[in-house]
Amino acid sequence: MKKQILLPHFFFLFLVFSQAQDKAFENYTFDRDIKSVQTIINGIITSVPVLRLNSNDLLAVQFDDIGNREVDFYYKVIHCDRNWSPSNINEIEYIDGFNSEQVREWQNSLDTKYDFIHYWMTLPNRDTRFKVSGNYILYVYKDEDAENPVFTRRFIVTE
């Protein structure tokens, strides 16, 4: 009897976990407190950000946390193949610098109806630079919990 009850629960957990894994390589927001995620290339908001390798192009990513608490957000960049699945390339081959860095720029809201904290970052930066072109995922997580993304965004680096 207990096996019959546990089997549907196990199947449900497997289904939820596999769906979360699939969405980790799409533009997806996992945390309900995260709002207004924007990707901006050289000052222009875009849904498909494209950077030129070894150029002065900058990808800015900004988002709001309406949870009204200071949280340490971190990011990593994942190189993907043409189908937006993780490639077999080692981090040291596609990133010059570090690949688990904190989002250091933030500002509390002022004179708004609801309190929130606005976060932003740019790529490439002094800690993270790209060595090769290709498809990439920006994977943002909080409080050093790299297993649970807060949001993910796709972007492309071209030559």
Sine and cosine of phi, psi and omega as CSV:
sin_phi,cos_phi,sin_psi,cos_psi,sin_omega,cos_omega
0.00,0.00,-0.71,0.70,-0.01,-1.00
-0.90,0.44,-0.58,0.81,0.02,-1.00
-0.90,0.44,-0.61,0.79,0.01,-1.00
-0.93,0.38,-0.55,0.84,0.01,-1.00
-0.97,0.23,-0.66,0.75,-0.05,-1.00
-0.95,0.30,-0.52,0.85,-0.05,-1.00
-0.86,0.51,-0.75,0.66,0.04,-1.00
-0.89,0.46,-0.60,0.80,0.02,-1.00
-0.91,0.41,-0.66,0.75,0.04,-1.00
-0.89,0.46,-0.71,0.71,0.01,-1.00
-0.88,0.48,-0.67,0.74,0.02,-1.00
-0.88,0.48,-0.73,0.69,0.01,-1.00
-0.89,0.46,-0.64,0.77,0.04,-1.00
-0.89,0.46,-0.68,0.73,-0.01,-1.00
-0.90,0.44,-0.71,0.70,0.01,-1.00
-0.90,0.44,-0.70,0.71,-0.01,-1.00
-0.90,0.45,-0.68,0.73,-0.03,-1.00
-0.93,0.38,-0.57,0.82,0.05,-1.00
-0.92,0.40,-0.64,0.77,0.03,-1.00
-0.90,0.43,-0.65,0.76,0.03,-1.00
-0.89,0.45,-0.66,0.75,0.02,-1.00
-0.89,0.46,-0.66,0.75,-0.05,-1.00
-0.97,0.25,-0.24,0.97,-0.01,-1.00
-0.90,0.43,-0.29,0.96,-0.01,-1.00
-0.90,-0.43,0.49,0.87,0.12,-0.99
-0.80,-0.60,0.07,-1.00,0.19,-0.98
-0.98,0.18,0.97,-0.25,-0.09,-1.00
-0.53,-0.85,0.62,-0.78,0.07,-1.00
-0.94,-0.33,0.87,-0.49,-0.08,-1.00
-1.00,-0.01,-0.44,0.90,-0.11,-0.99
-0.98,-0.22,0.81,-0.59,-0.04,-1.00
-0.92,0.38,-0.30,0.95,0.02,-1.00
-0.99,0.11,-0.14,0.99,-0.01,-1.00
-1.00,-0.07,0.82,-0.57,-0.05,-1.00
-0.76,-0.65,0.34,-0.94,0.16,-0.99
0.83,0.56,0.74,0.68,0.07,-1.00
-0.96,0.29,0.83,-0.56,-0.01,-1.00
-0.79,-0.61,0.62,-0.79,0.14,-0.99
-0.92,-0.40,0.75,-0.66,-0.12,-0.99
-0.74,-0.67,0.81,-0.59,0.08,-1.00
-0.95,-0.30,0.87,-0.49,0.04,-1.00
0.74,0.67,0.67,0.74,0.07,-1.00
1.00,0.04,0.01,1.00,-0.02,-1.00
-0.92,-0.40,0.84,-0.54,0.02,-1.00
-0.93,0.38,0.74,-0.67,-0.03,-1.00
-0.57,-0.82,0.53,-0.85,0.04,-1.00
-1.00,0.00,-0.31,0.95,0.04,-1.00
-0.82,-0.57,0.99,0.11,-0.05,-1.00
-0.94,0.34,0.74,-0.67,0.03,-1.00
-0.78,-0.63,0.85,-0.53,0.05,-1.00
-0.96,-0.29,0.54,-0.84,0.14,-0.99
-1.00,-0.07,0.77,-0.64,-0.01,-1.00
-0.88,0.47,0.66,-0.75,0.05,-1.00
0.84,0.54,0.58,0.81,0.05,-1.00
-0.88,-0.48,-0.13,-0.99,0.06,-1.00
-1.00,-0.06,0.16,0.99,0.02,-1.00
-0.88,0.47,0.63,-0.78,0.05,-1.00
-0.79,-0.61,0.73,-0.68,0.14,-0.99
-0.99,-0.16,0.89,-0.45,0.08,-1.00
-0.97,-0.23,0.70,-0.71,0.06,-1.00
-0.83,-0.56,0.78,-0.63,0.02,-1.00
-0.70,-0.71,0.49,-0.87,-0.03,-1.00
-0.38,-0.93,0.31,-0.95,0.02,-1.00
-0.90,-0.43,0.64,-0.77,0.10,-0.99
-0.93,-0.37,0.93,-0.37,-0.03,-1.00
-1.00,0.02,0.09,1.00,0.02,-1.00
-0.93,0.37,-0.19,0.98,0.08,-1.00
0.84,0.54,0.70,0.72,0.10,-0.99
-0.51,-0.86,0.54,-0.84,0.03,-1.00
-0.97,0.26,0.81,-0.58,-0.02,-1.00
-0.79,-0.61,0.61,-0.80,0.11,-0.99
-1.00,0.05,0.91,-0.42,0.07,-1.00
-0.99,-0.17,0.59,-0.81,0.03,-1.00
-0.79,-0.61,0.34,-0.94,0.05,-1.00
-0.69,-0.72,0.40,-0.92,0.23,-0.97
-0.63,-0.78,0.41,-0.91,-0.02,-1.00
-0.92,-0.38,0.76,-0.64,-0.05,-1.00
-0.89,-0.46,0.84,-0.55,0.06,-1.00
-0.97,0.23,0.71,-0.71,-0.06,-1.00
-0.85,-0.53,0.35,-0.94,0.10,-0.99
-0.99,0.13,-0.13,-0.99,-0.07,-1.00
-0.92,0.38,-0.30,0.96,0.03,-1.00
-0.99,-0.13,0.21,0.98,0.01,-1.00
0.88,0.47,0.60,0.80,0.17,-0.99
-0.95,-0.32,0.46,-0.89,0.00,-1.00
-0.83,0.56,0.73,-0.68,0.00,-1.00
-0.99,0.15,0.10,-0.99,0.01,-1.00
-1.00,0.01,0.11,0.99,-0.03,-1.00
-0.98,0.22,0.72,-0.69,0.04,-1.00
-0.95,0.31,0.55,-0.84,-0.02,-1.00
-0.78,0.63,-0.66,0.75,-0.05,-1.00
-0.91,0.42,-0.32,0.95,0.01,-1.00
-1.00,0.08,-0.37,0.93,-0.05,-1.00
-0.88,-0.47,-0.19,0.98,0.01,-1.00
-0.84,-0.54,0.76,-0.65,0.15,-0.99
-0.98,-0.20,0.93,-0.37,-0.05,-1.00
0.88,-0.48,-0.66,-0.75,-0.09,-1.00
-0.92,-0.39,0.47,-0.88,-0.05,-1.00
-0.85,-0.53,0.29,0.96,0.14,-0.99
-0.63,-0.78,1.00,0.04,-0.10,-0.99
-0.86,-0.50,0.41,-0.91,0.00,-1.00
-0.99,0.10,0.59,-0.80,0.16,-0.99
-0.98,0.21,0.93,-0.36,-0.18,-0.98
-0.99,-0.13,-0.24,0.97,-0.06,-1.00
-0.98,-0.18,0.81,-0.58,0.03,-1.00
-0.39,-0.92,0.34,-0.94,0.01,-1.00
-0.47,-0.88,0.71,-0.70,0.08,-1.00
-0.95,0.32,0.51,-0.86,0.06,-1.00
-0.94,0.35,0.48,-0.88,0.00,-1.00
-0.79,-0.62,0.74,-0.67,0.08,-1.00
0.79,0.61,0.71,0.70,0.06,-1.00
-0.91,-0.42,0.36,-0.93,0.00,-1.00
-0.90,0.44,-0.64,0.77,0.02,-1.00
-0.87,-0.49,0.66,-0.75,0.04,-1.00
-0.98,0.21,0.62,-0.78,0.09,-1.00
-0.42,-0.91,0.20,-0.98,0.07,-1.00
-0.87,-0.50,0.78,-0.63,0.00,-1.00
-0.99,-0.12,0.80,-0.60,0.00,-1.00
-0.90,-0.44,0.50,-0.87,0.11,-0.99
-0.43,-0.90,0.35,-0.94,0.00,-1.00
-0.40,-0.92,0.29,-0.96,0.08,-1.00
-0.76,-0.64,0.47,-0.88,0.09,-1.00
-0.71,-0.71,0.63,-0.78,-0.17,0.99
-0.93,0.36,0.32,-0.95,0.03,-1.00
-0.65,-0.76,-0.11,-0.99,-0.07,-1.00
-0.90,0.43,-0.37,0.93,-0.04,-1.00
-0.99,-0.16,-0.43,0.90,-0.11,-0.99
-0.69,-0.72,0.91,-0.42,0.05,-1.00
-0.77,-0.64,0.49,-0.87,-0.08,-1.00
-1.00,-0.06,0.67,-0.75,0.04,-1.00
-0.98,-0.17,-0.50,0.87,-0.07,-1.00
-0.74,-0.67,0.39,-0.92,0.06,-1.00
-0.98,0.18,0.19,-0.98,0.05,-1.00
0.60,-0.80,-0.09,-1.00,0.08,-1.00
-1.00,0.07,0.63,-0.77,-0.01,-1.00
-0.69,-0.72,0.45,-0.90,0.15,-0.99
-0.89,-0.45,0.77,-0.64,0.18,-0.98
-1.00,-0.03,0.87,-0.49,-0.12,-0.99
-0.91,-0.41,0.94,-0.33,-0.06,-1.00
-0.95,-0.30,0.73,-0.68,-0.01,-1.00
-0.66,-0.75,0.19,-0.98,-0.05,-1.00
-0.85,-0.53,0.45,-0.89,0.09,-1.00
0.77,0.63,0.66,0.75,0.04,-1.00
0.86,0.52,0.41,0.91,0.05,-1.00
-0.99,-0.12,0.96,0.29,-0.12,-0.99
-0.91,0.41,-0.24,0.97,0.00,-1.00
-0.98,0.21,-0.29,0.96,-0.07,-1.00
-0.83,-0.55,0.99,-0.15,-0.01,-1.00
-0.93,0.37,0.52,-0.86,0.12,-0.99
-1.00,0.02,-0.70,0.71,0.16,-0.99
-0.38,-0.92,0.31,-0.95,0.05,-1.00
-0.73,-0.68,0.54,-0.84,0.05,-1.00
-0.63,-0.77,0.68,-0.73,0.06,-1.00
-1.00,0.09,0.54,-0.84,0.18,-0.98
-0.43,-0.90,0.29,-0.96,-0.10,-0.99
-0.83,-0.56,0.66,-0.75,0.14,-0.99
-0.91,-0.41,0.84,-0.54,-0.03,-1.00
-0.91,-0.41,0.24,-0.97,0.07,-1.00
-0.95,-0.30,0.00,0.00,0.00,0.00
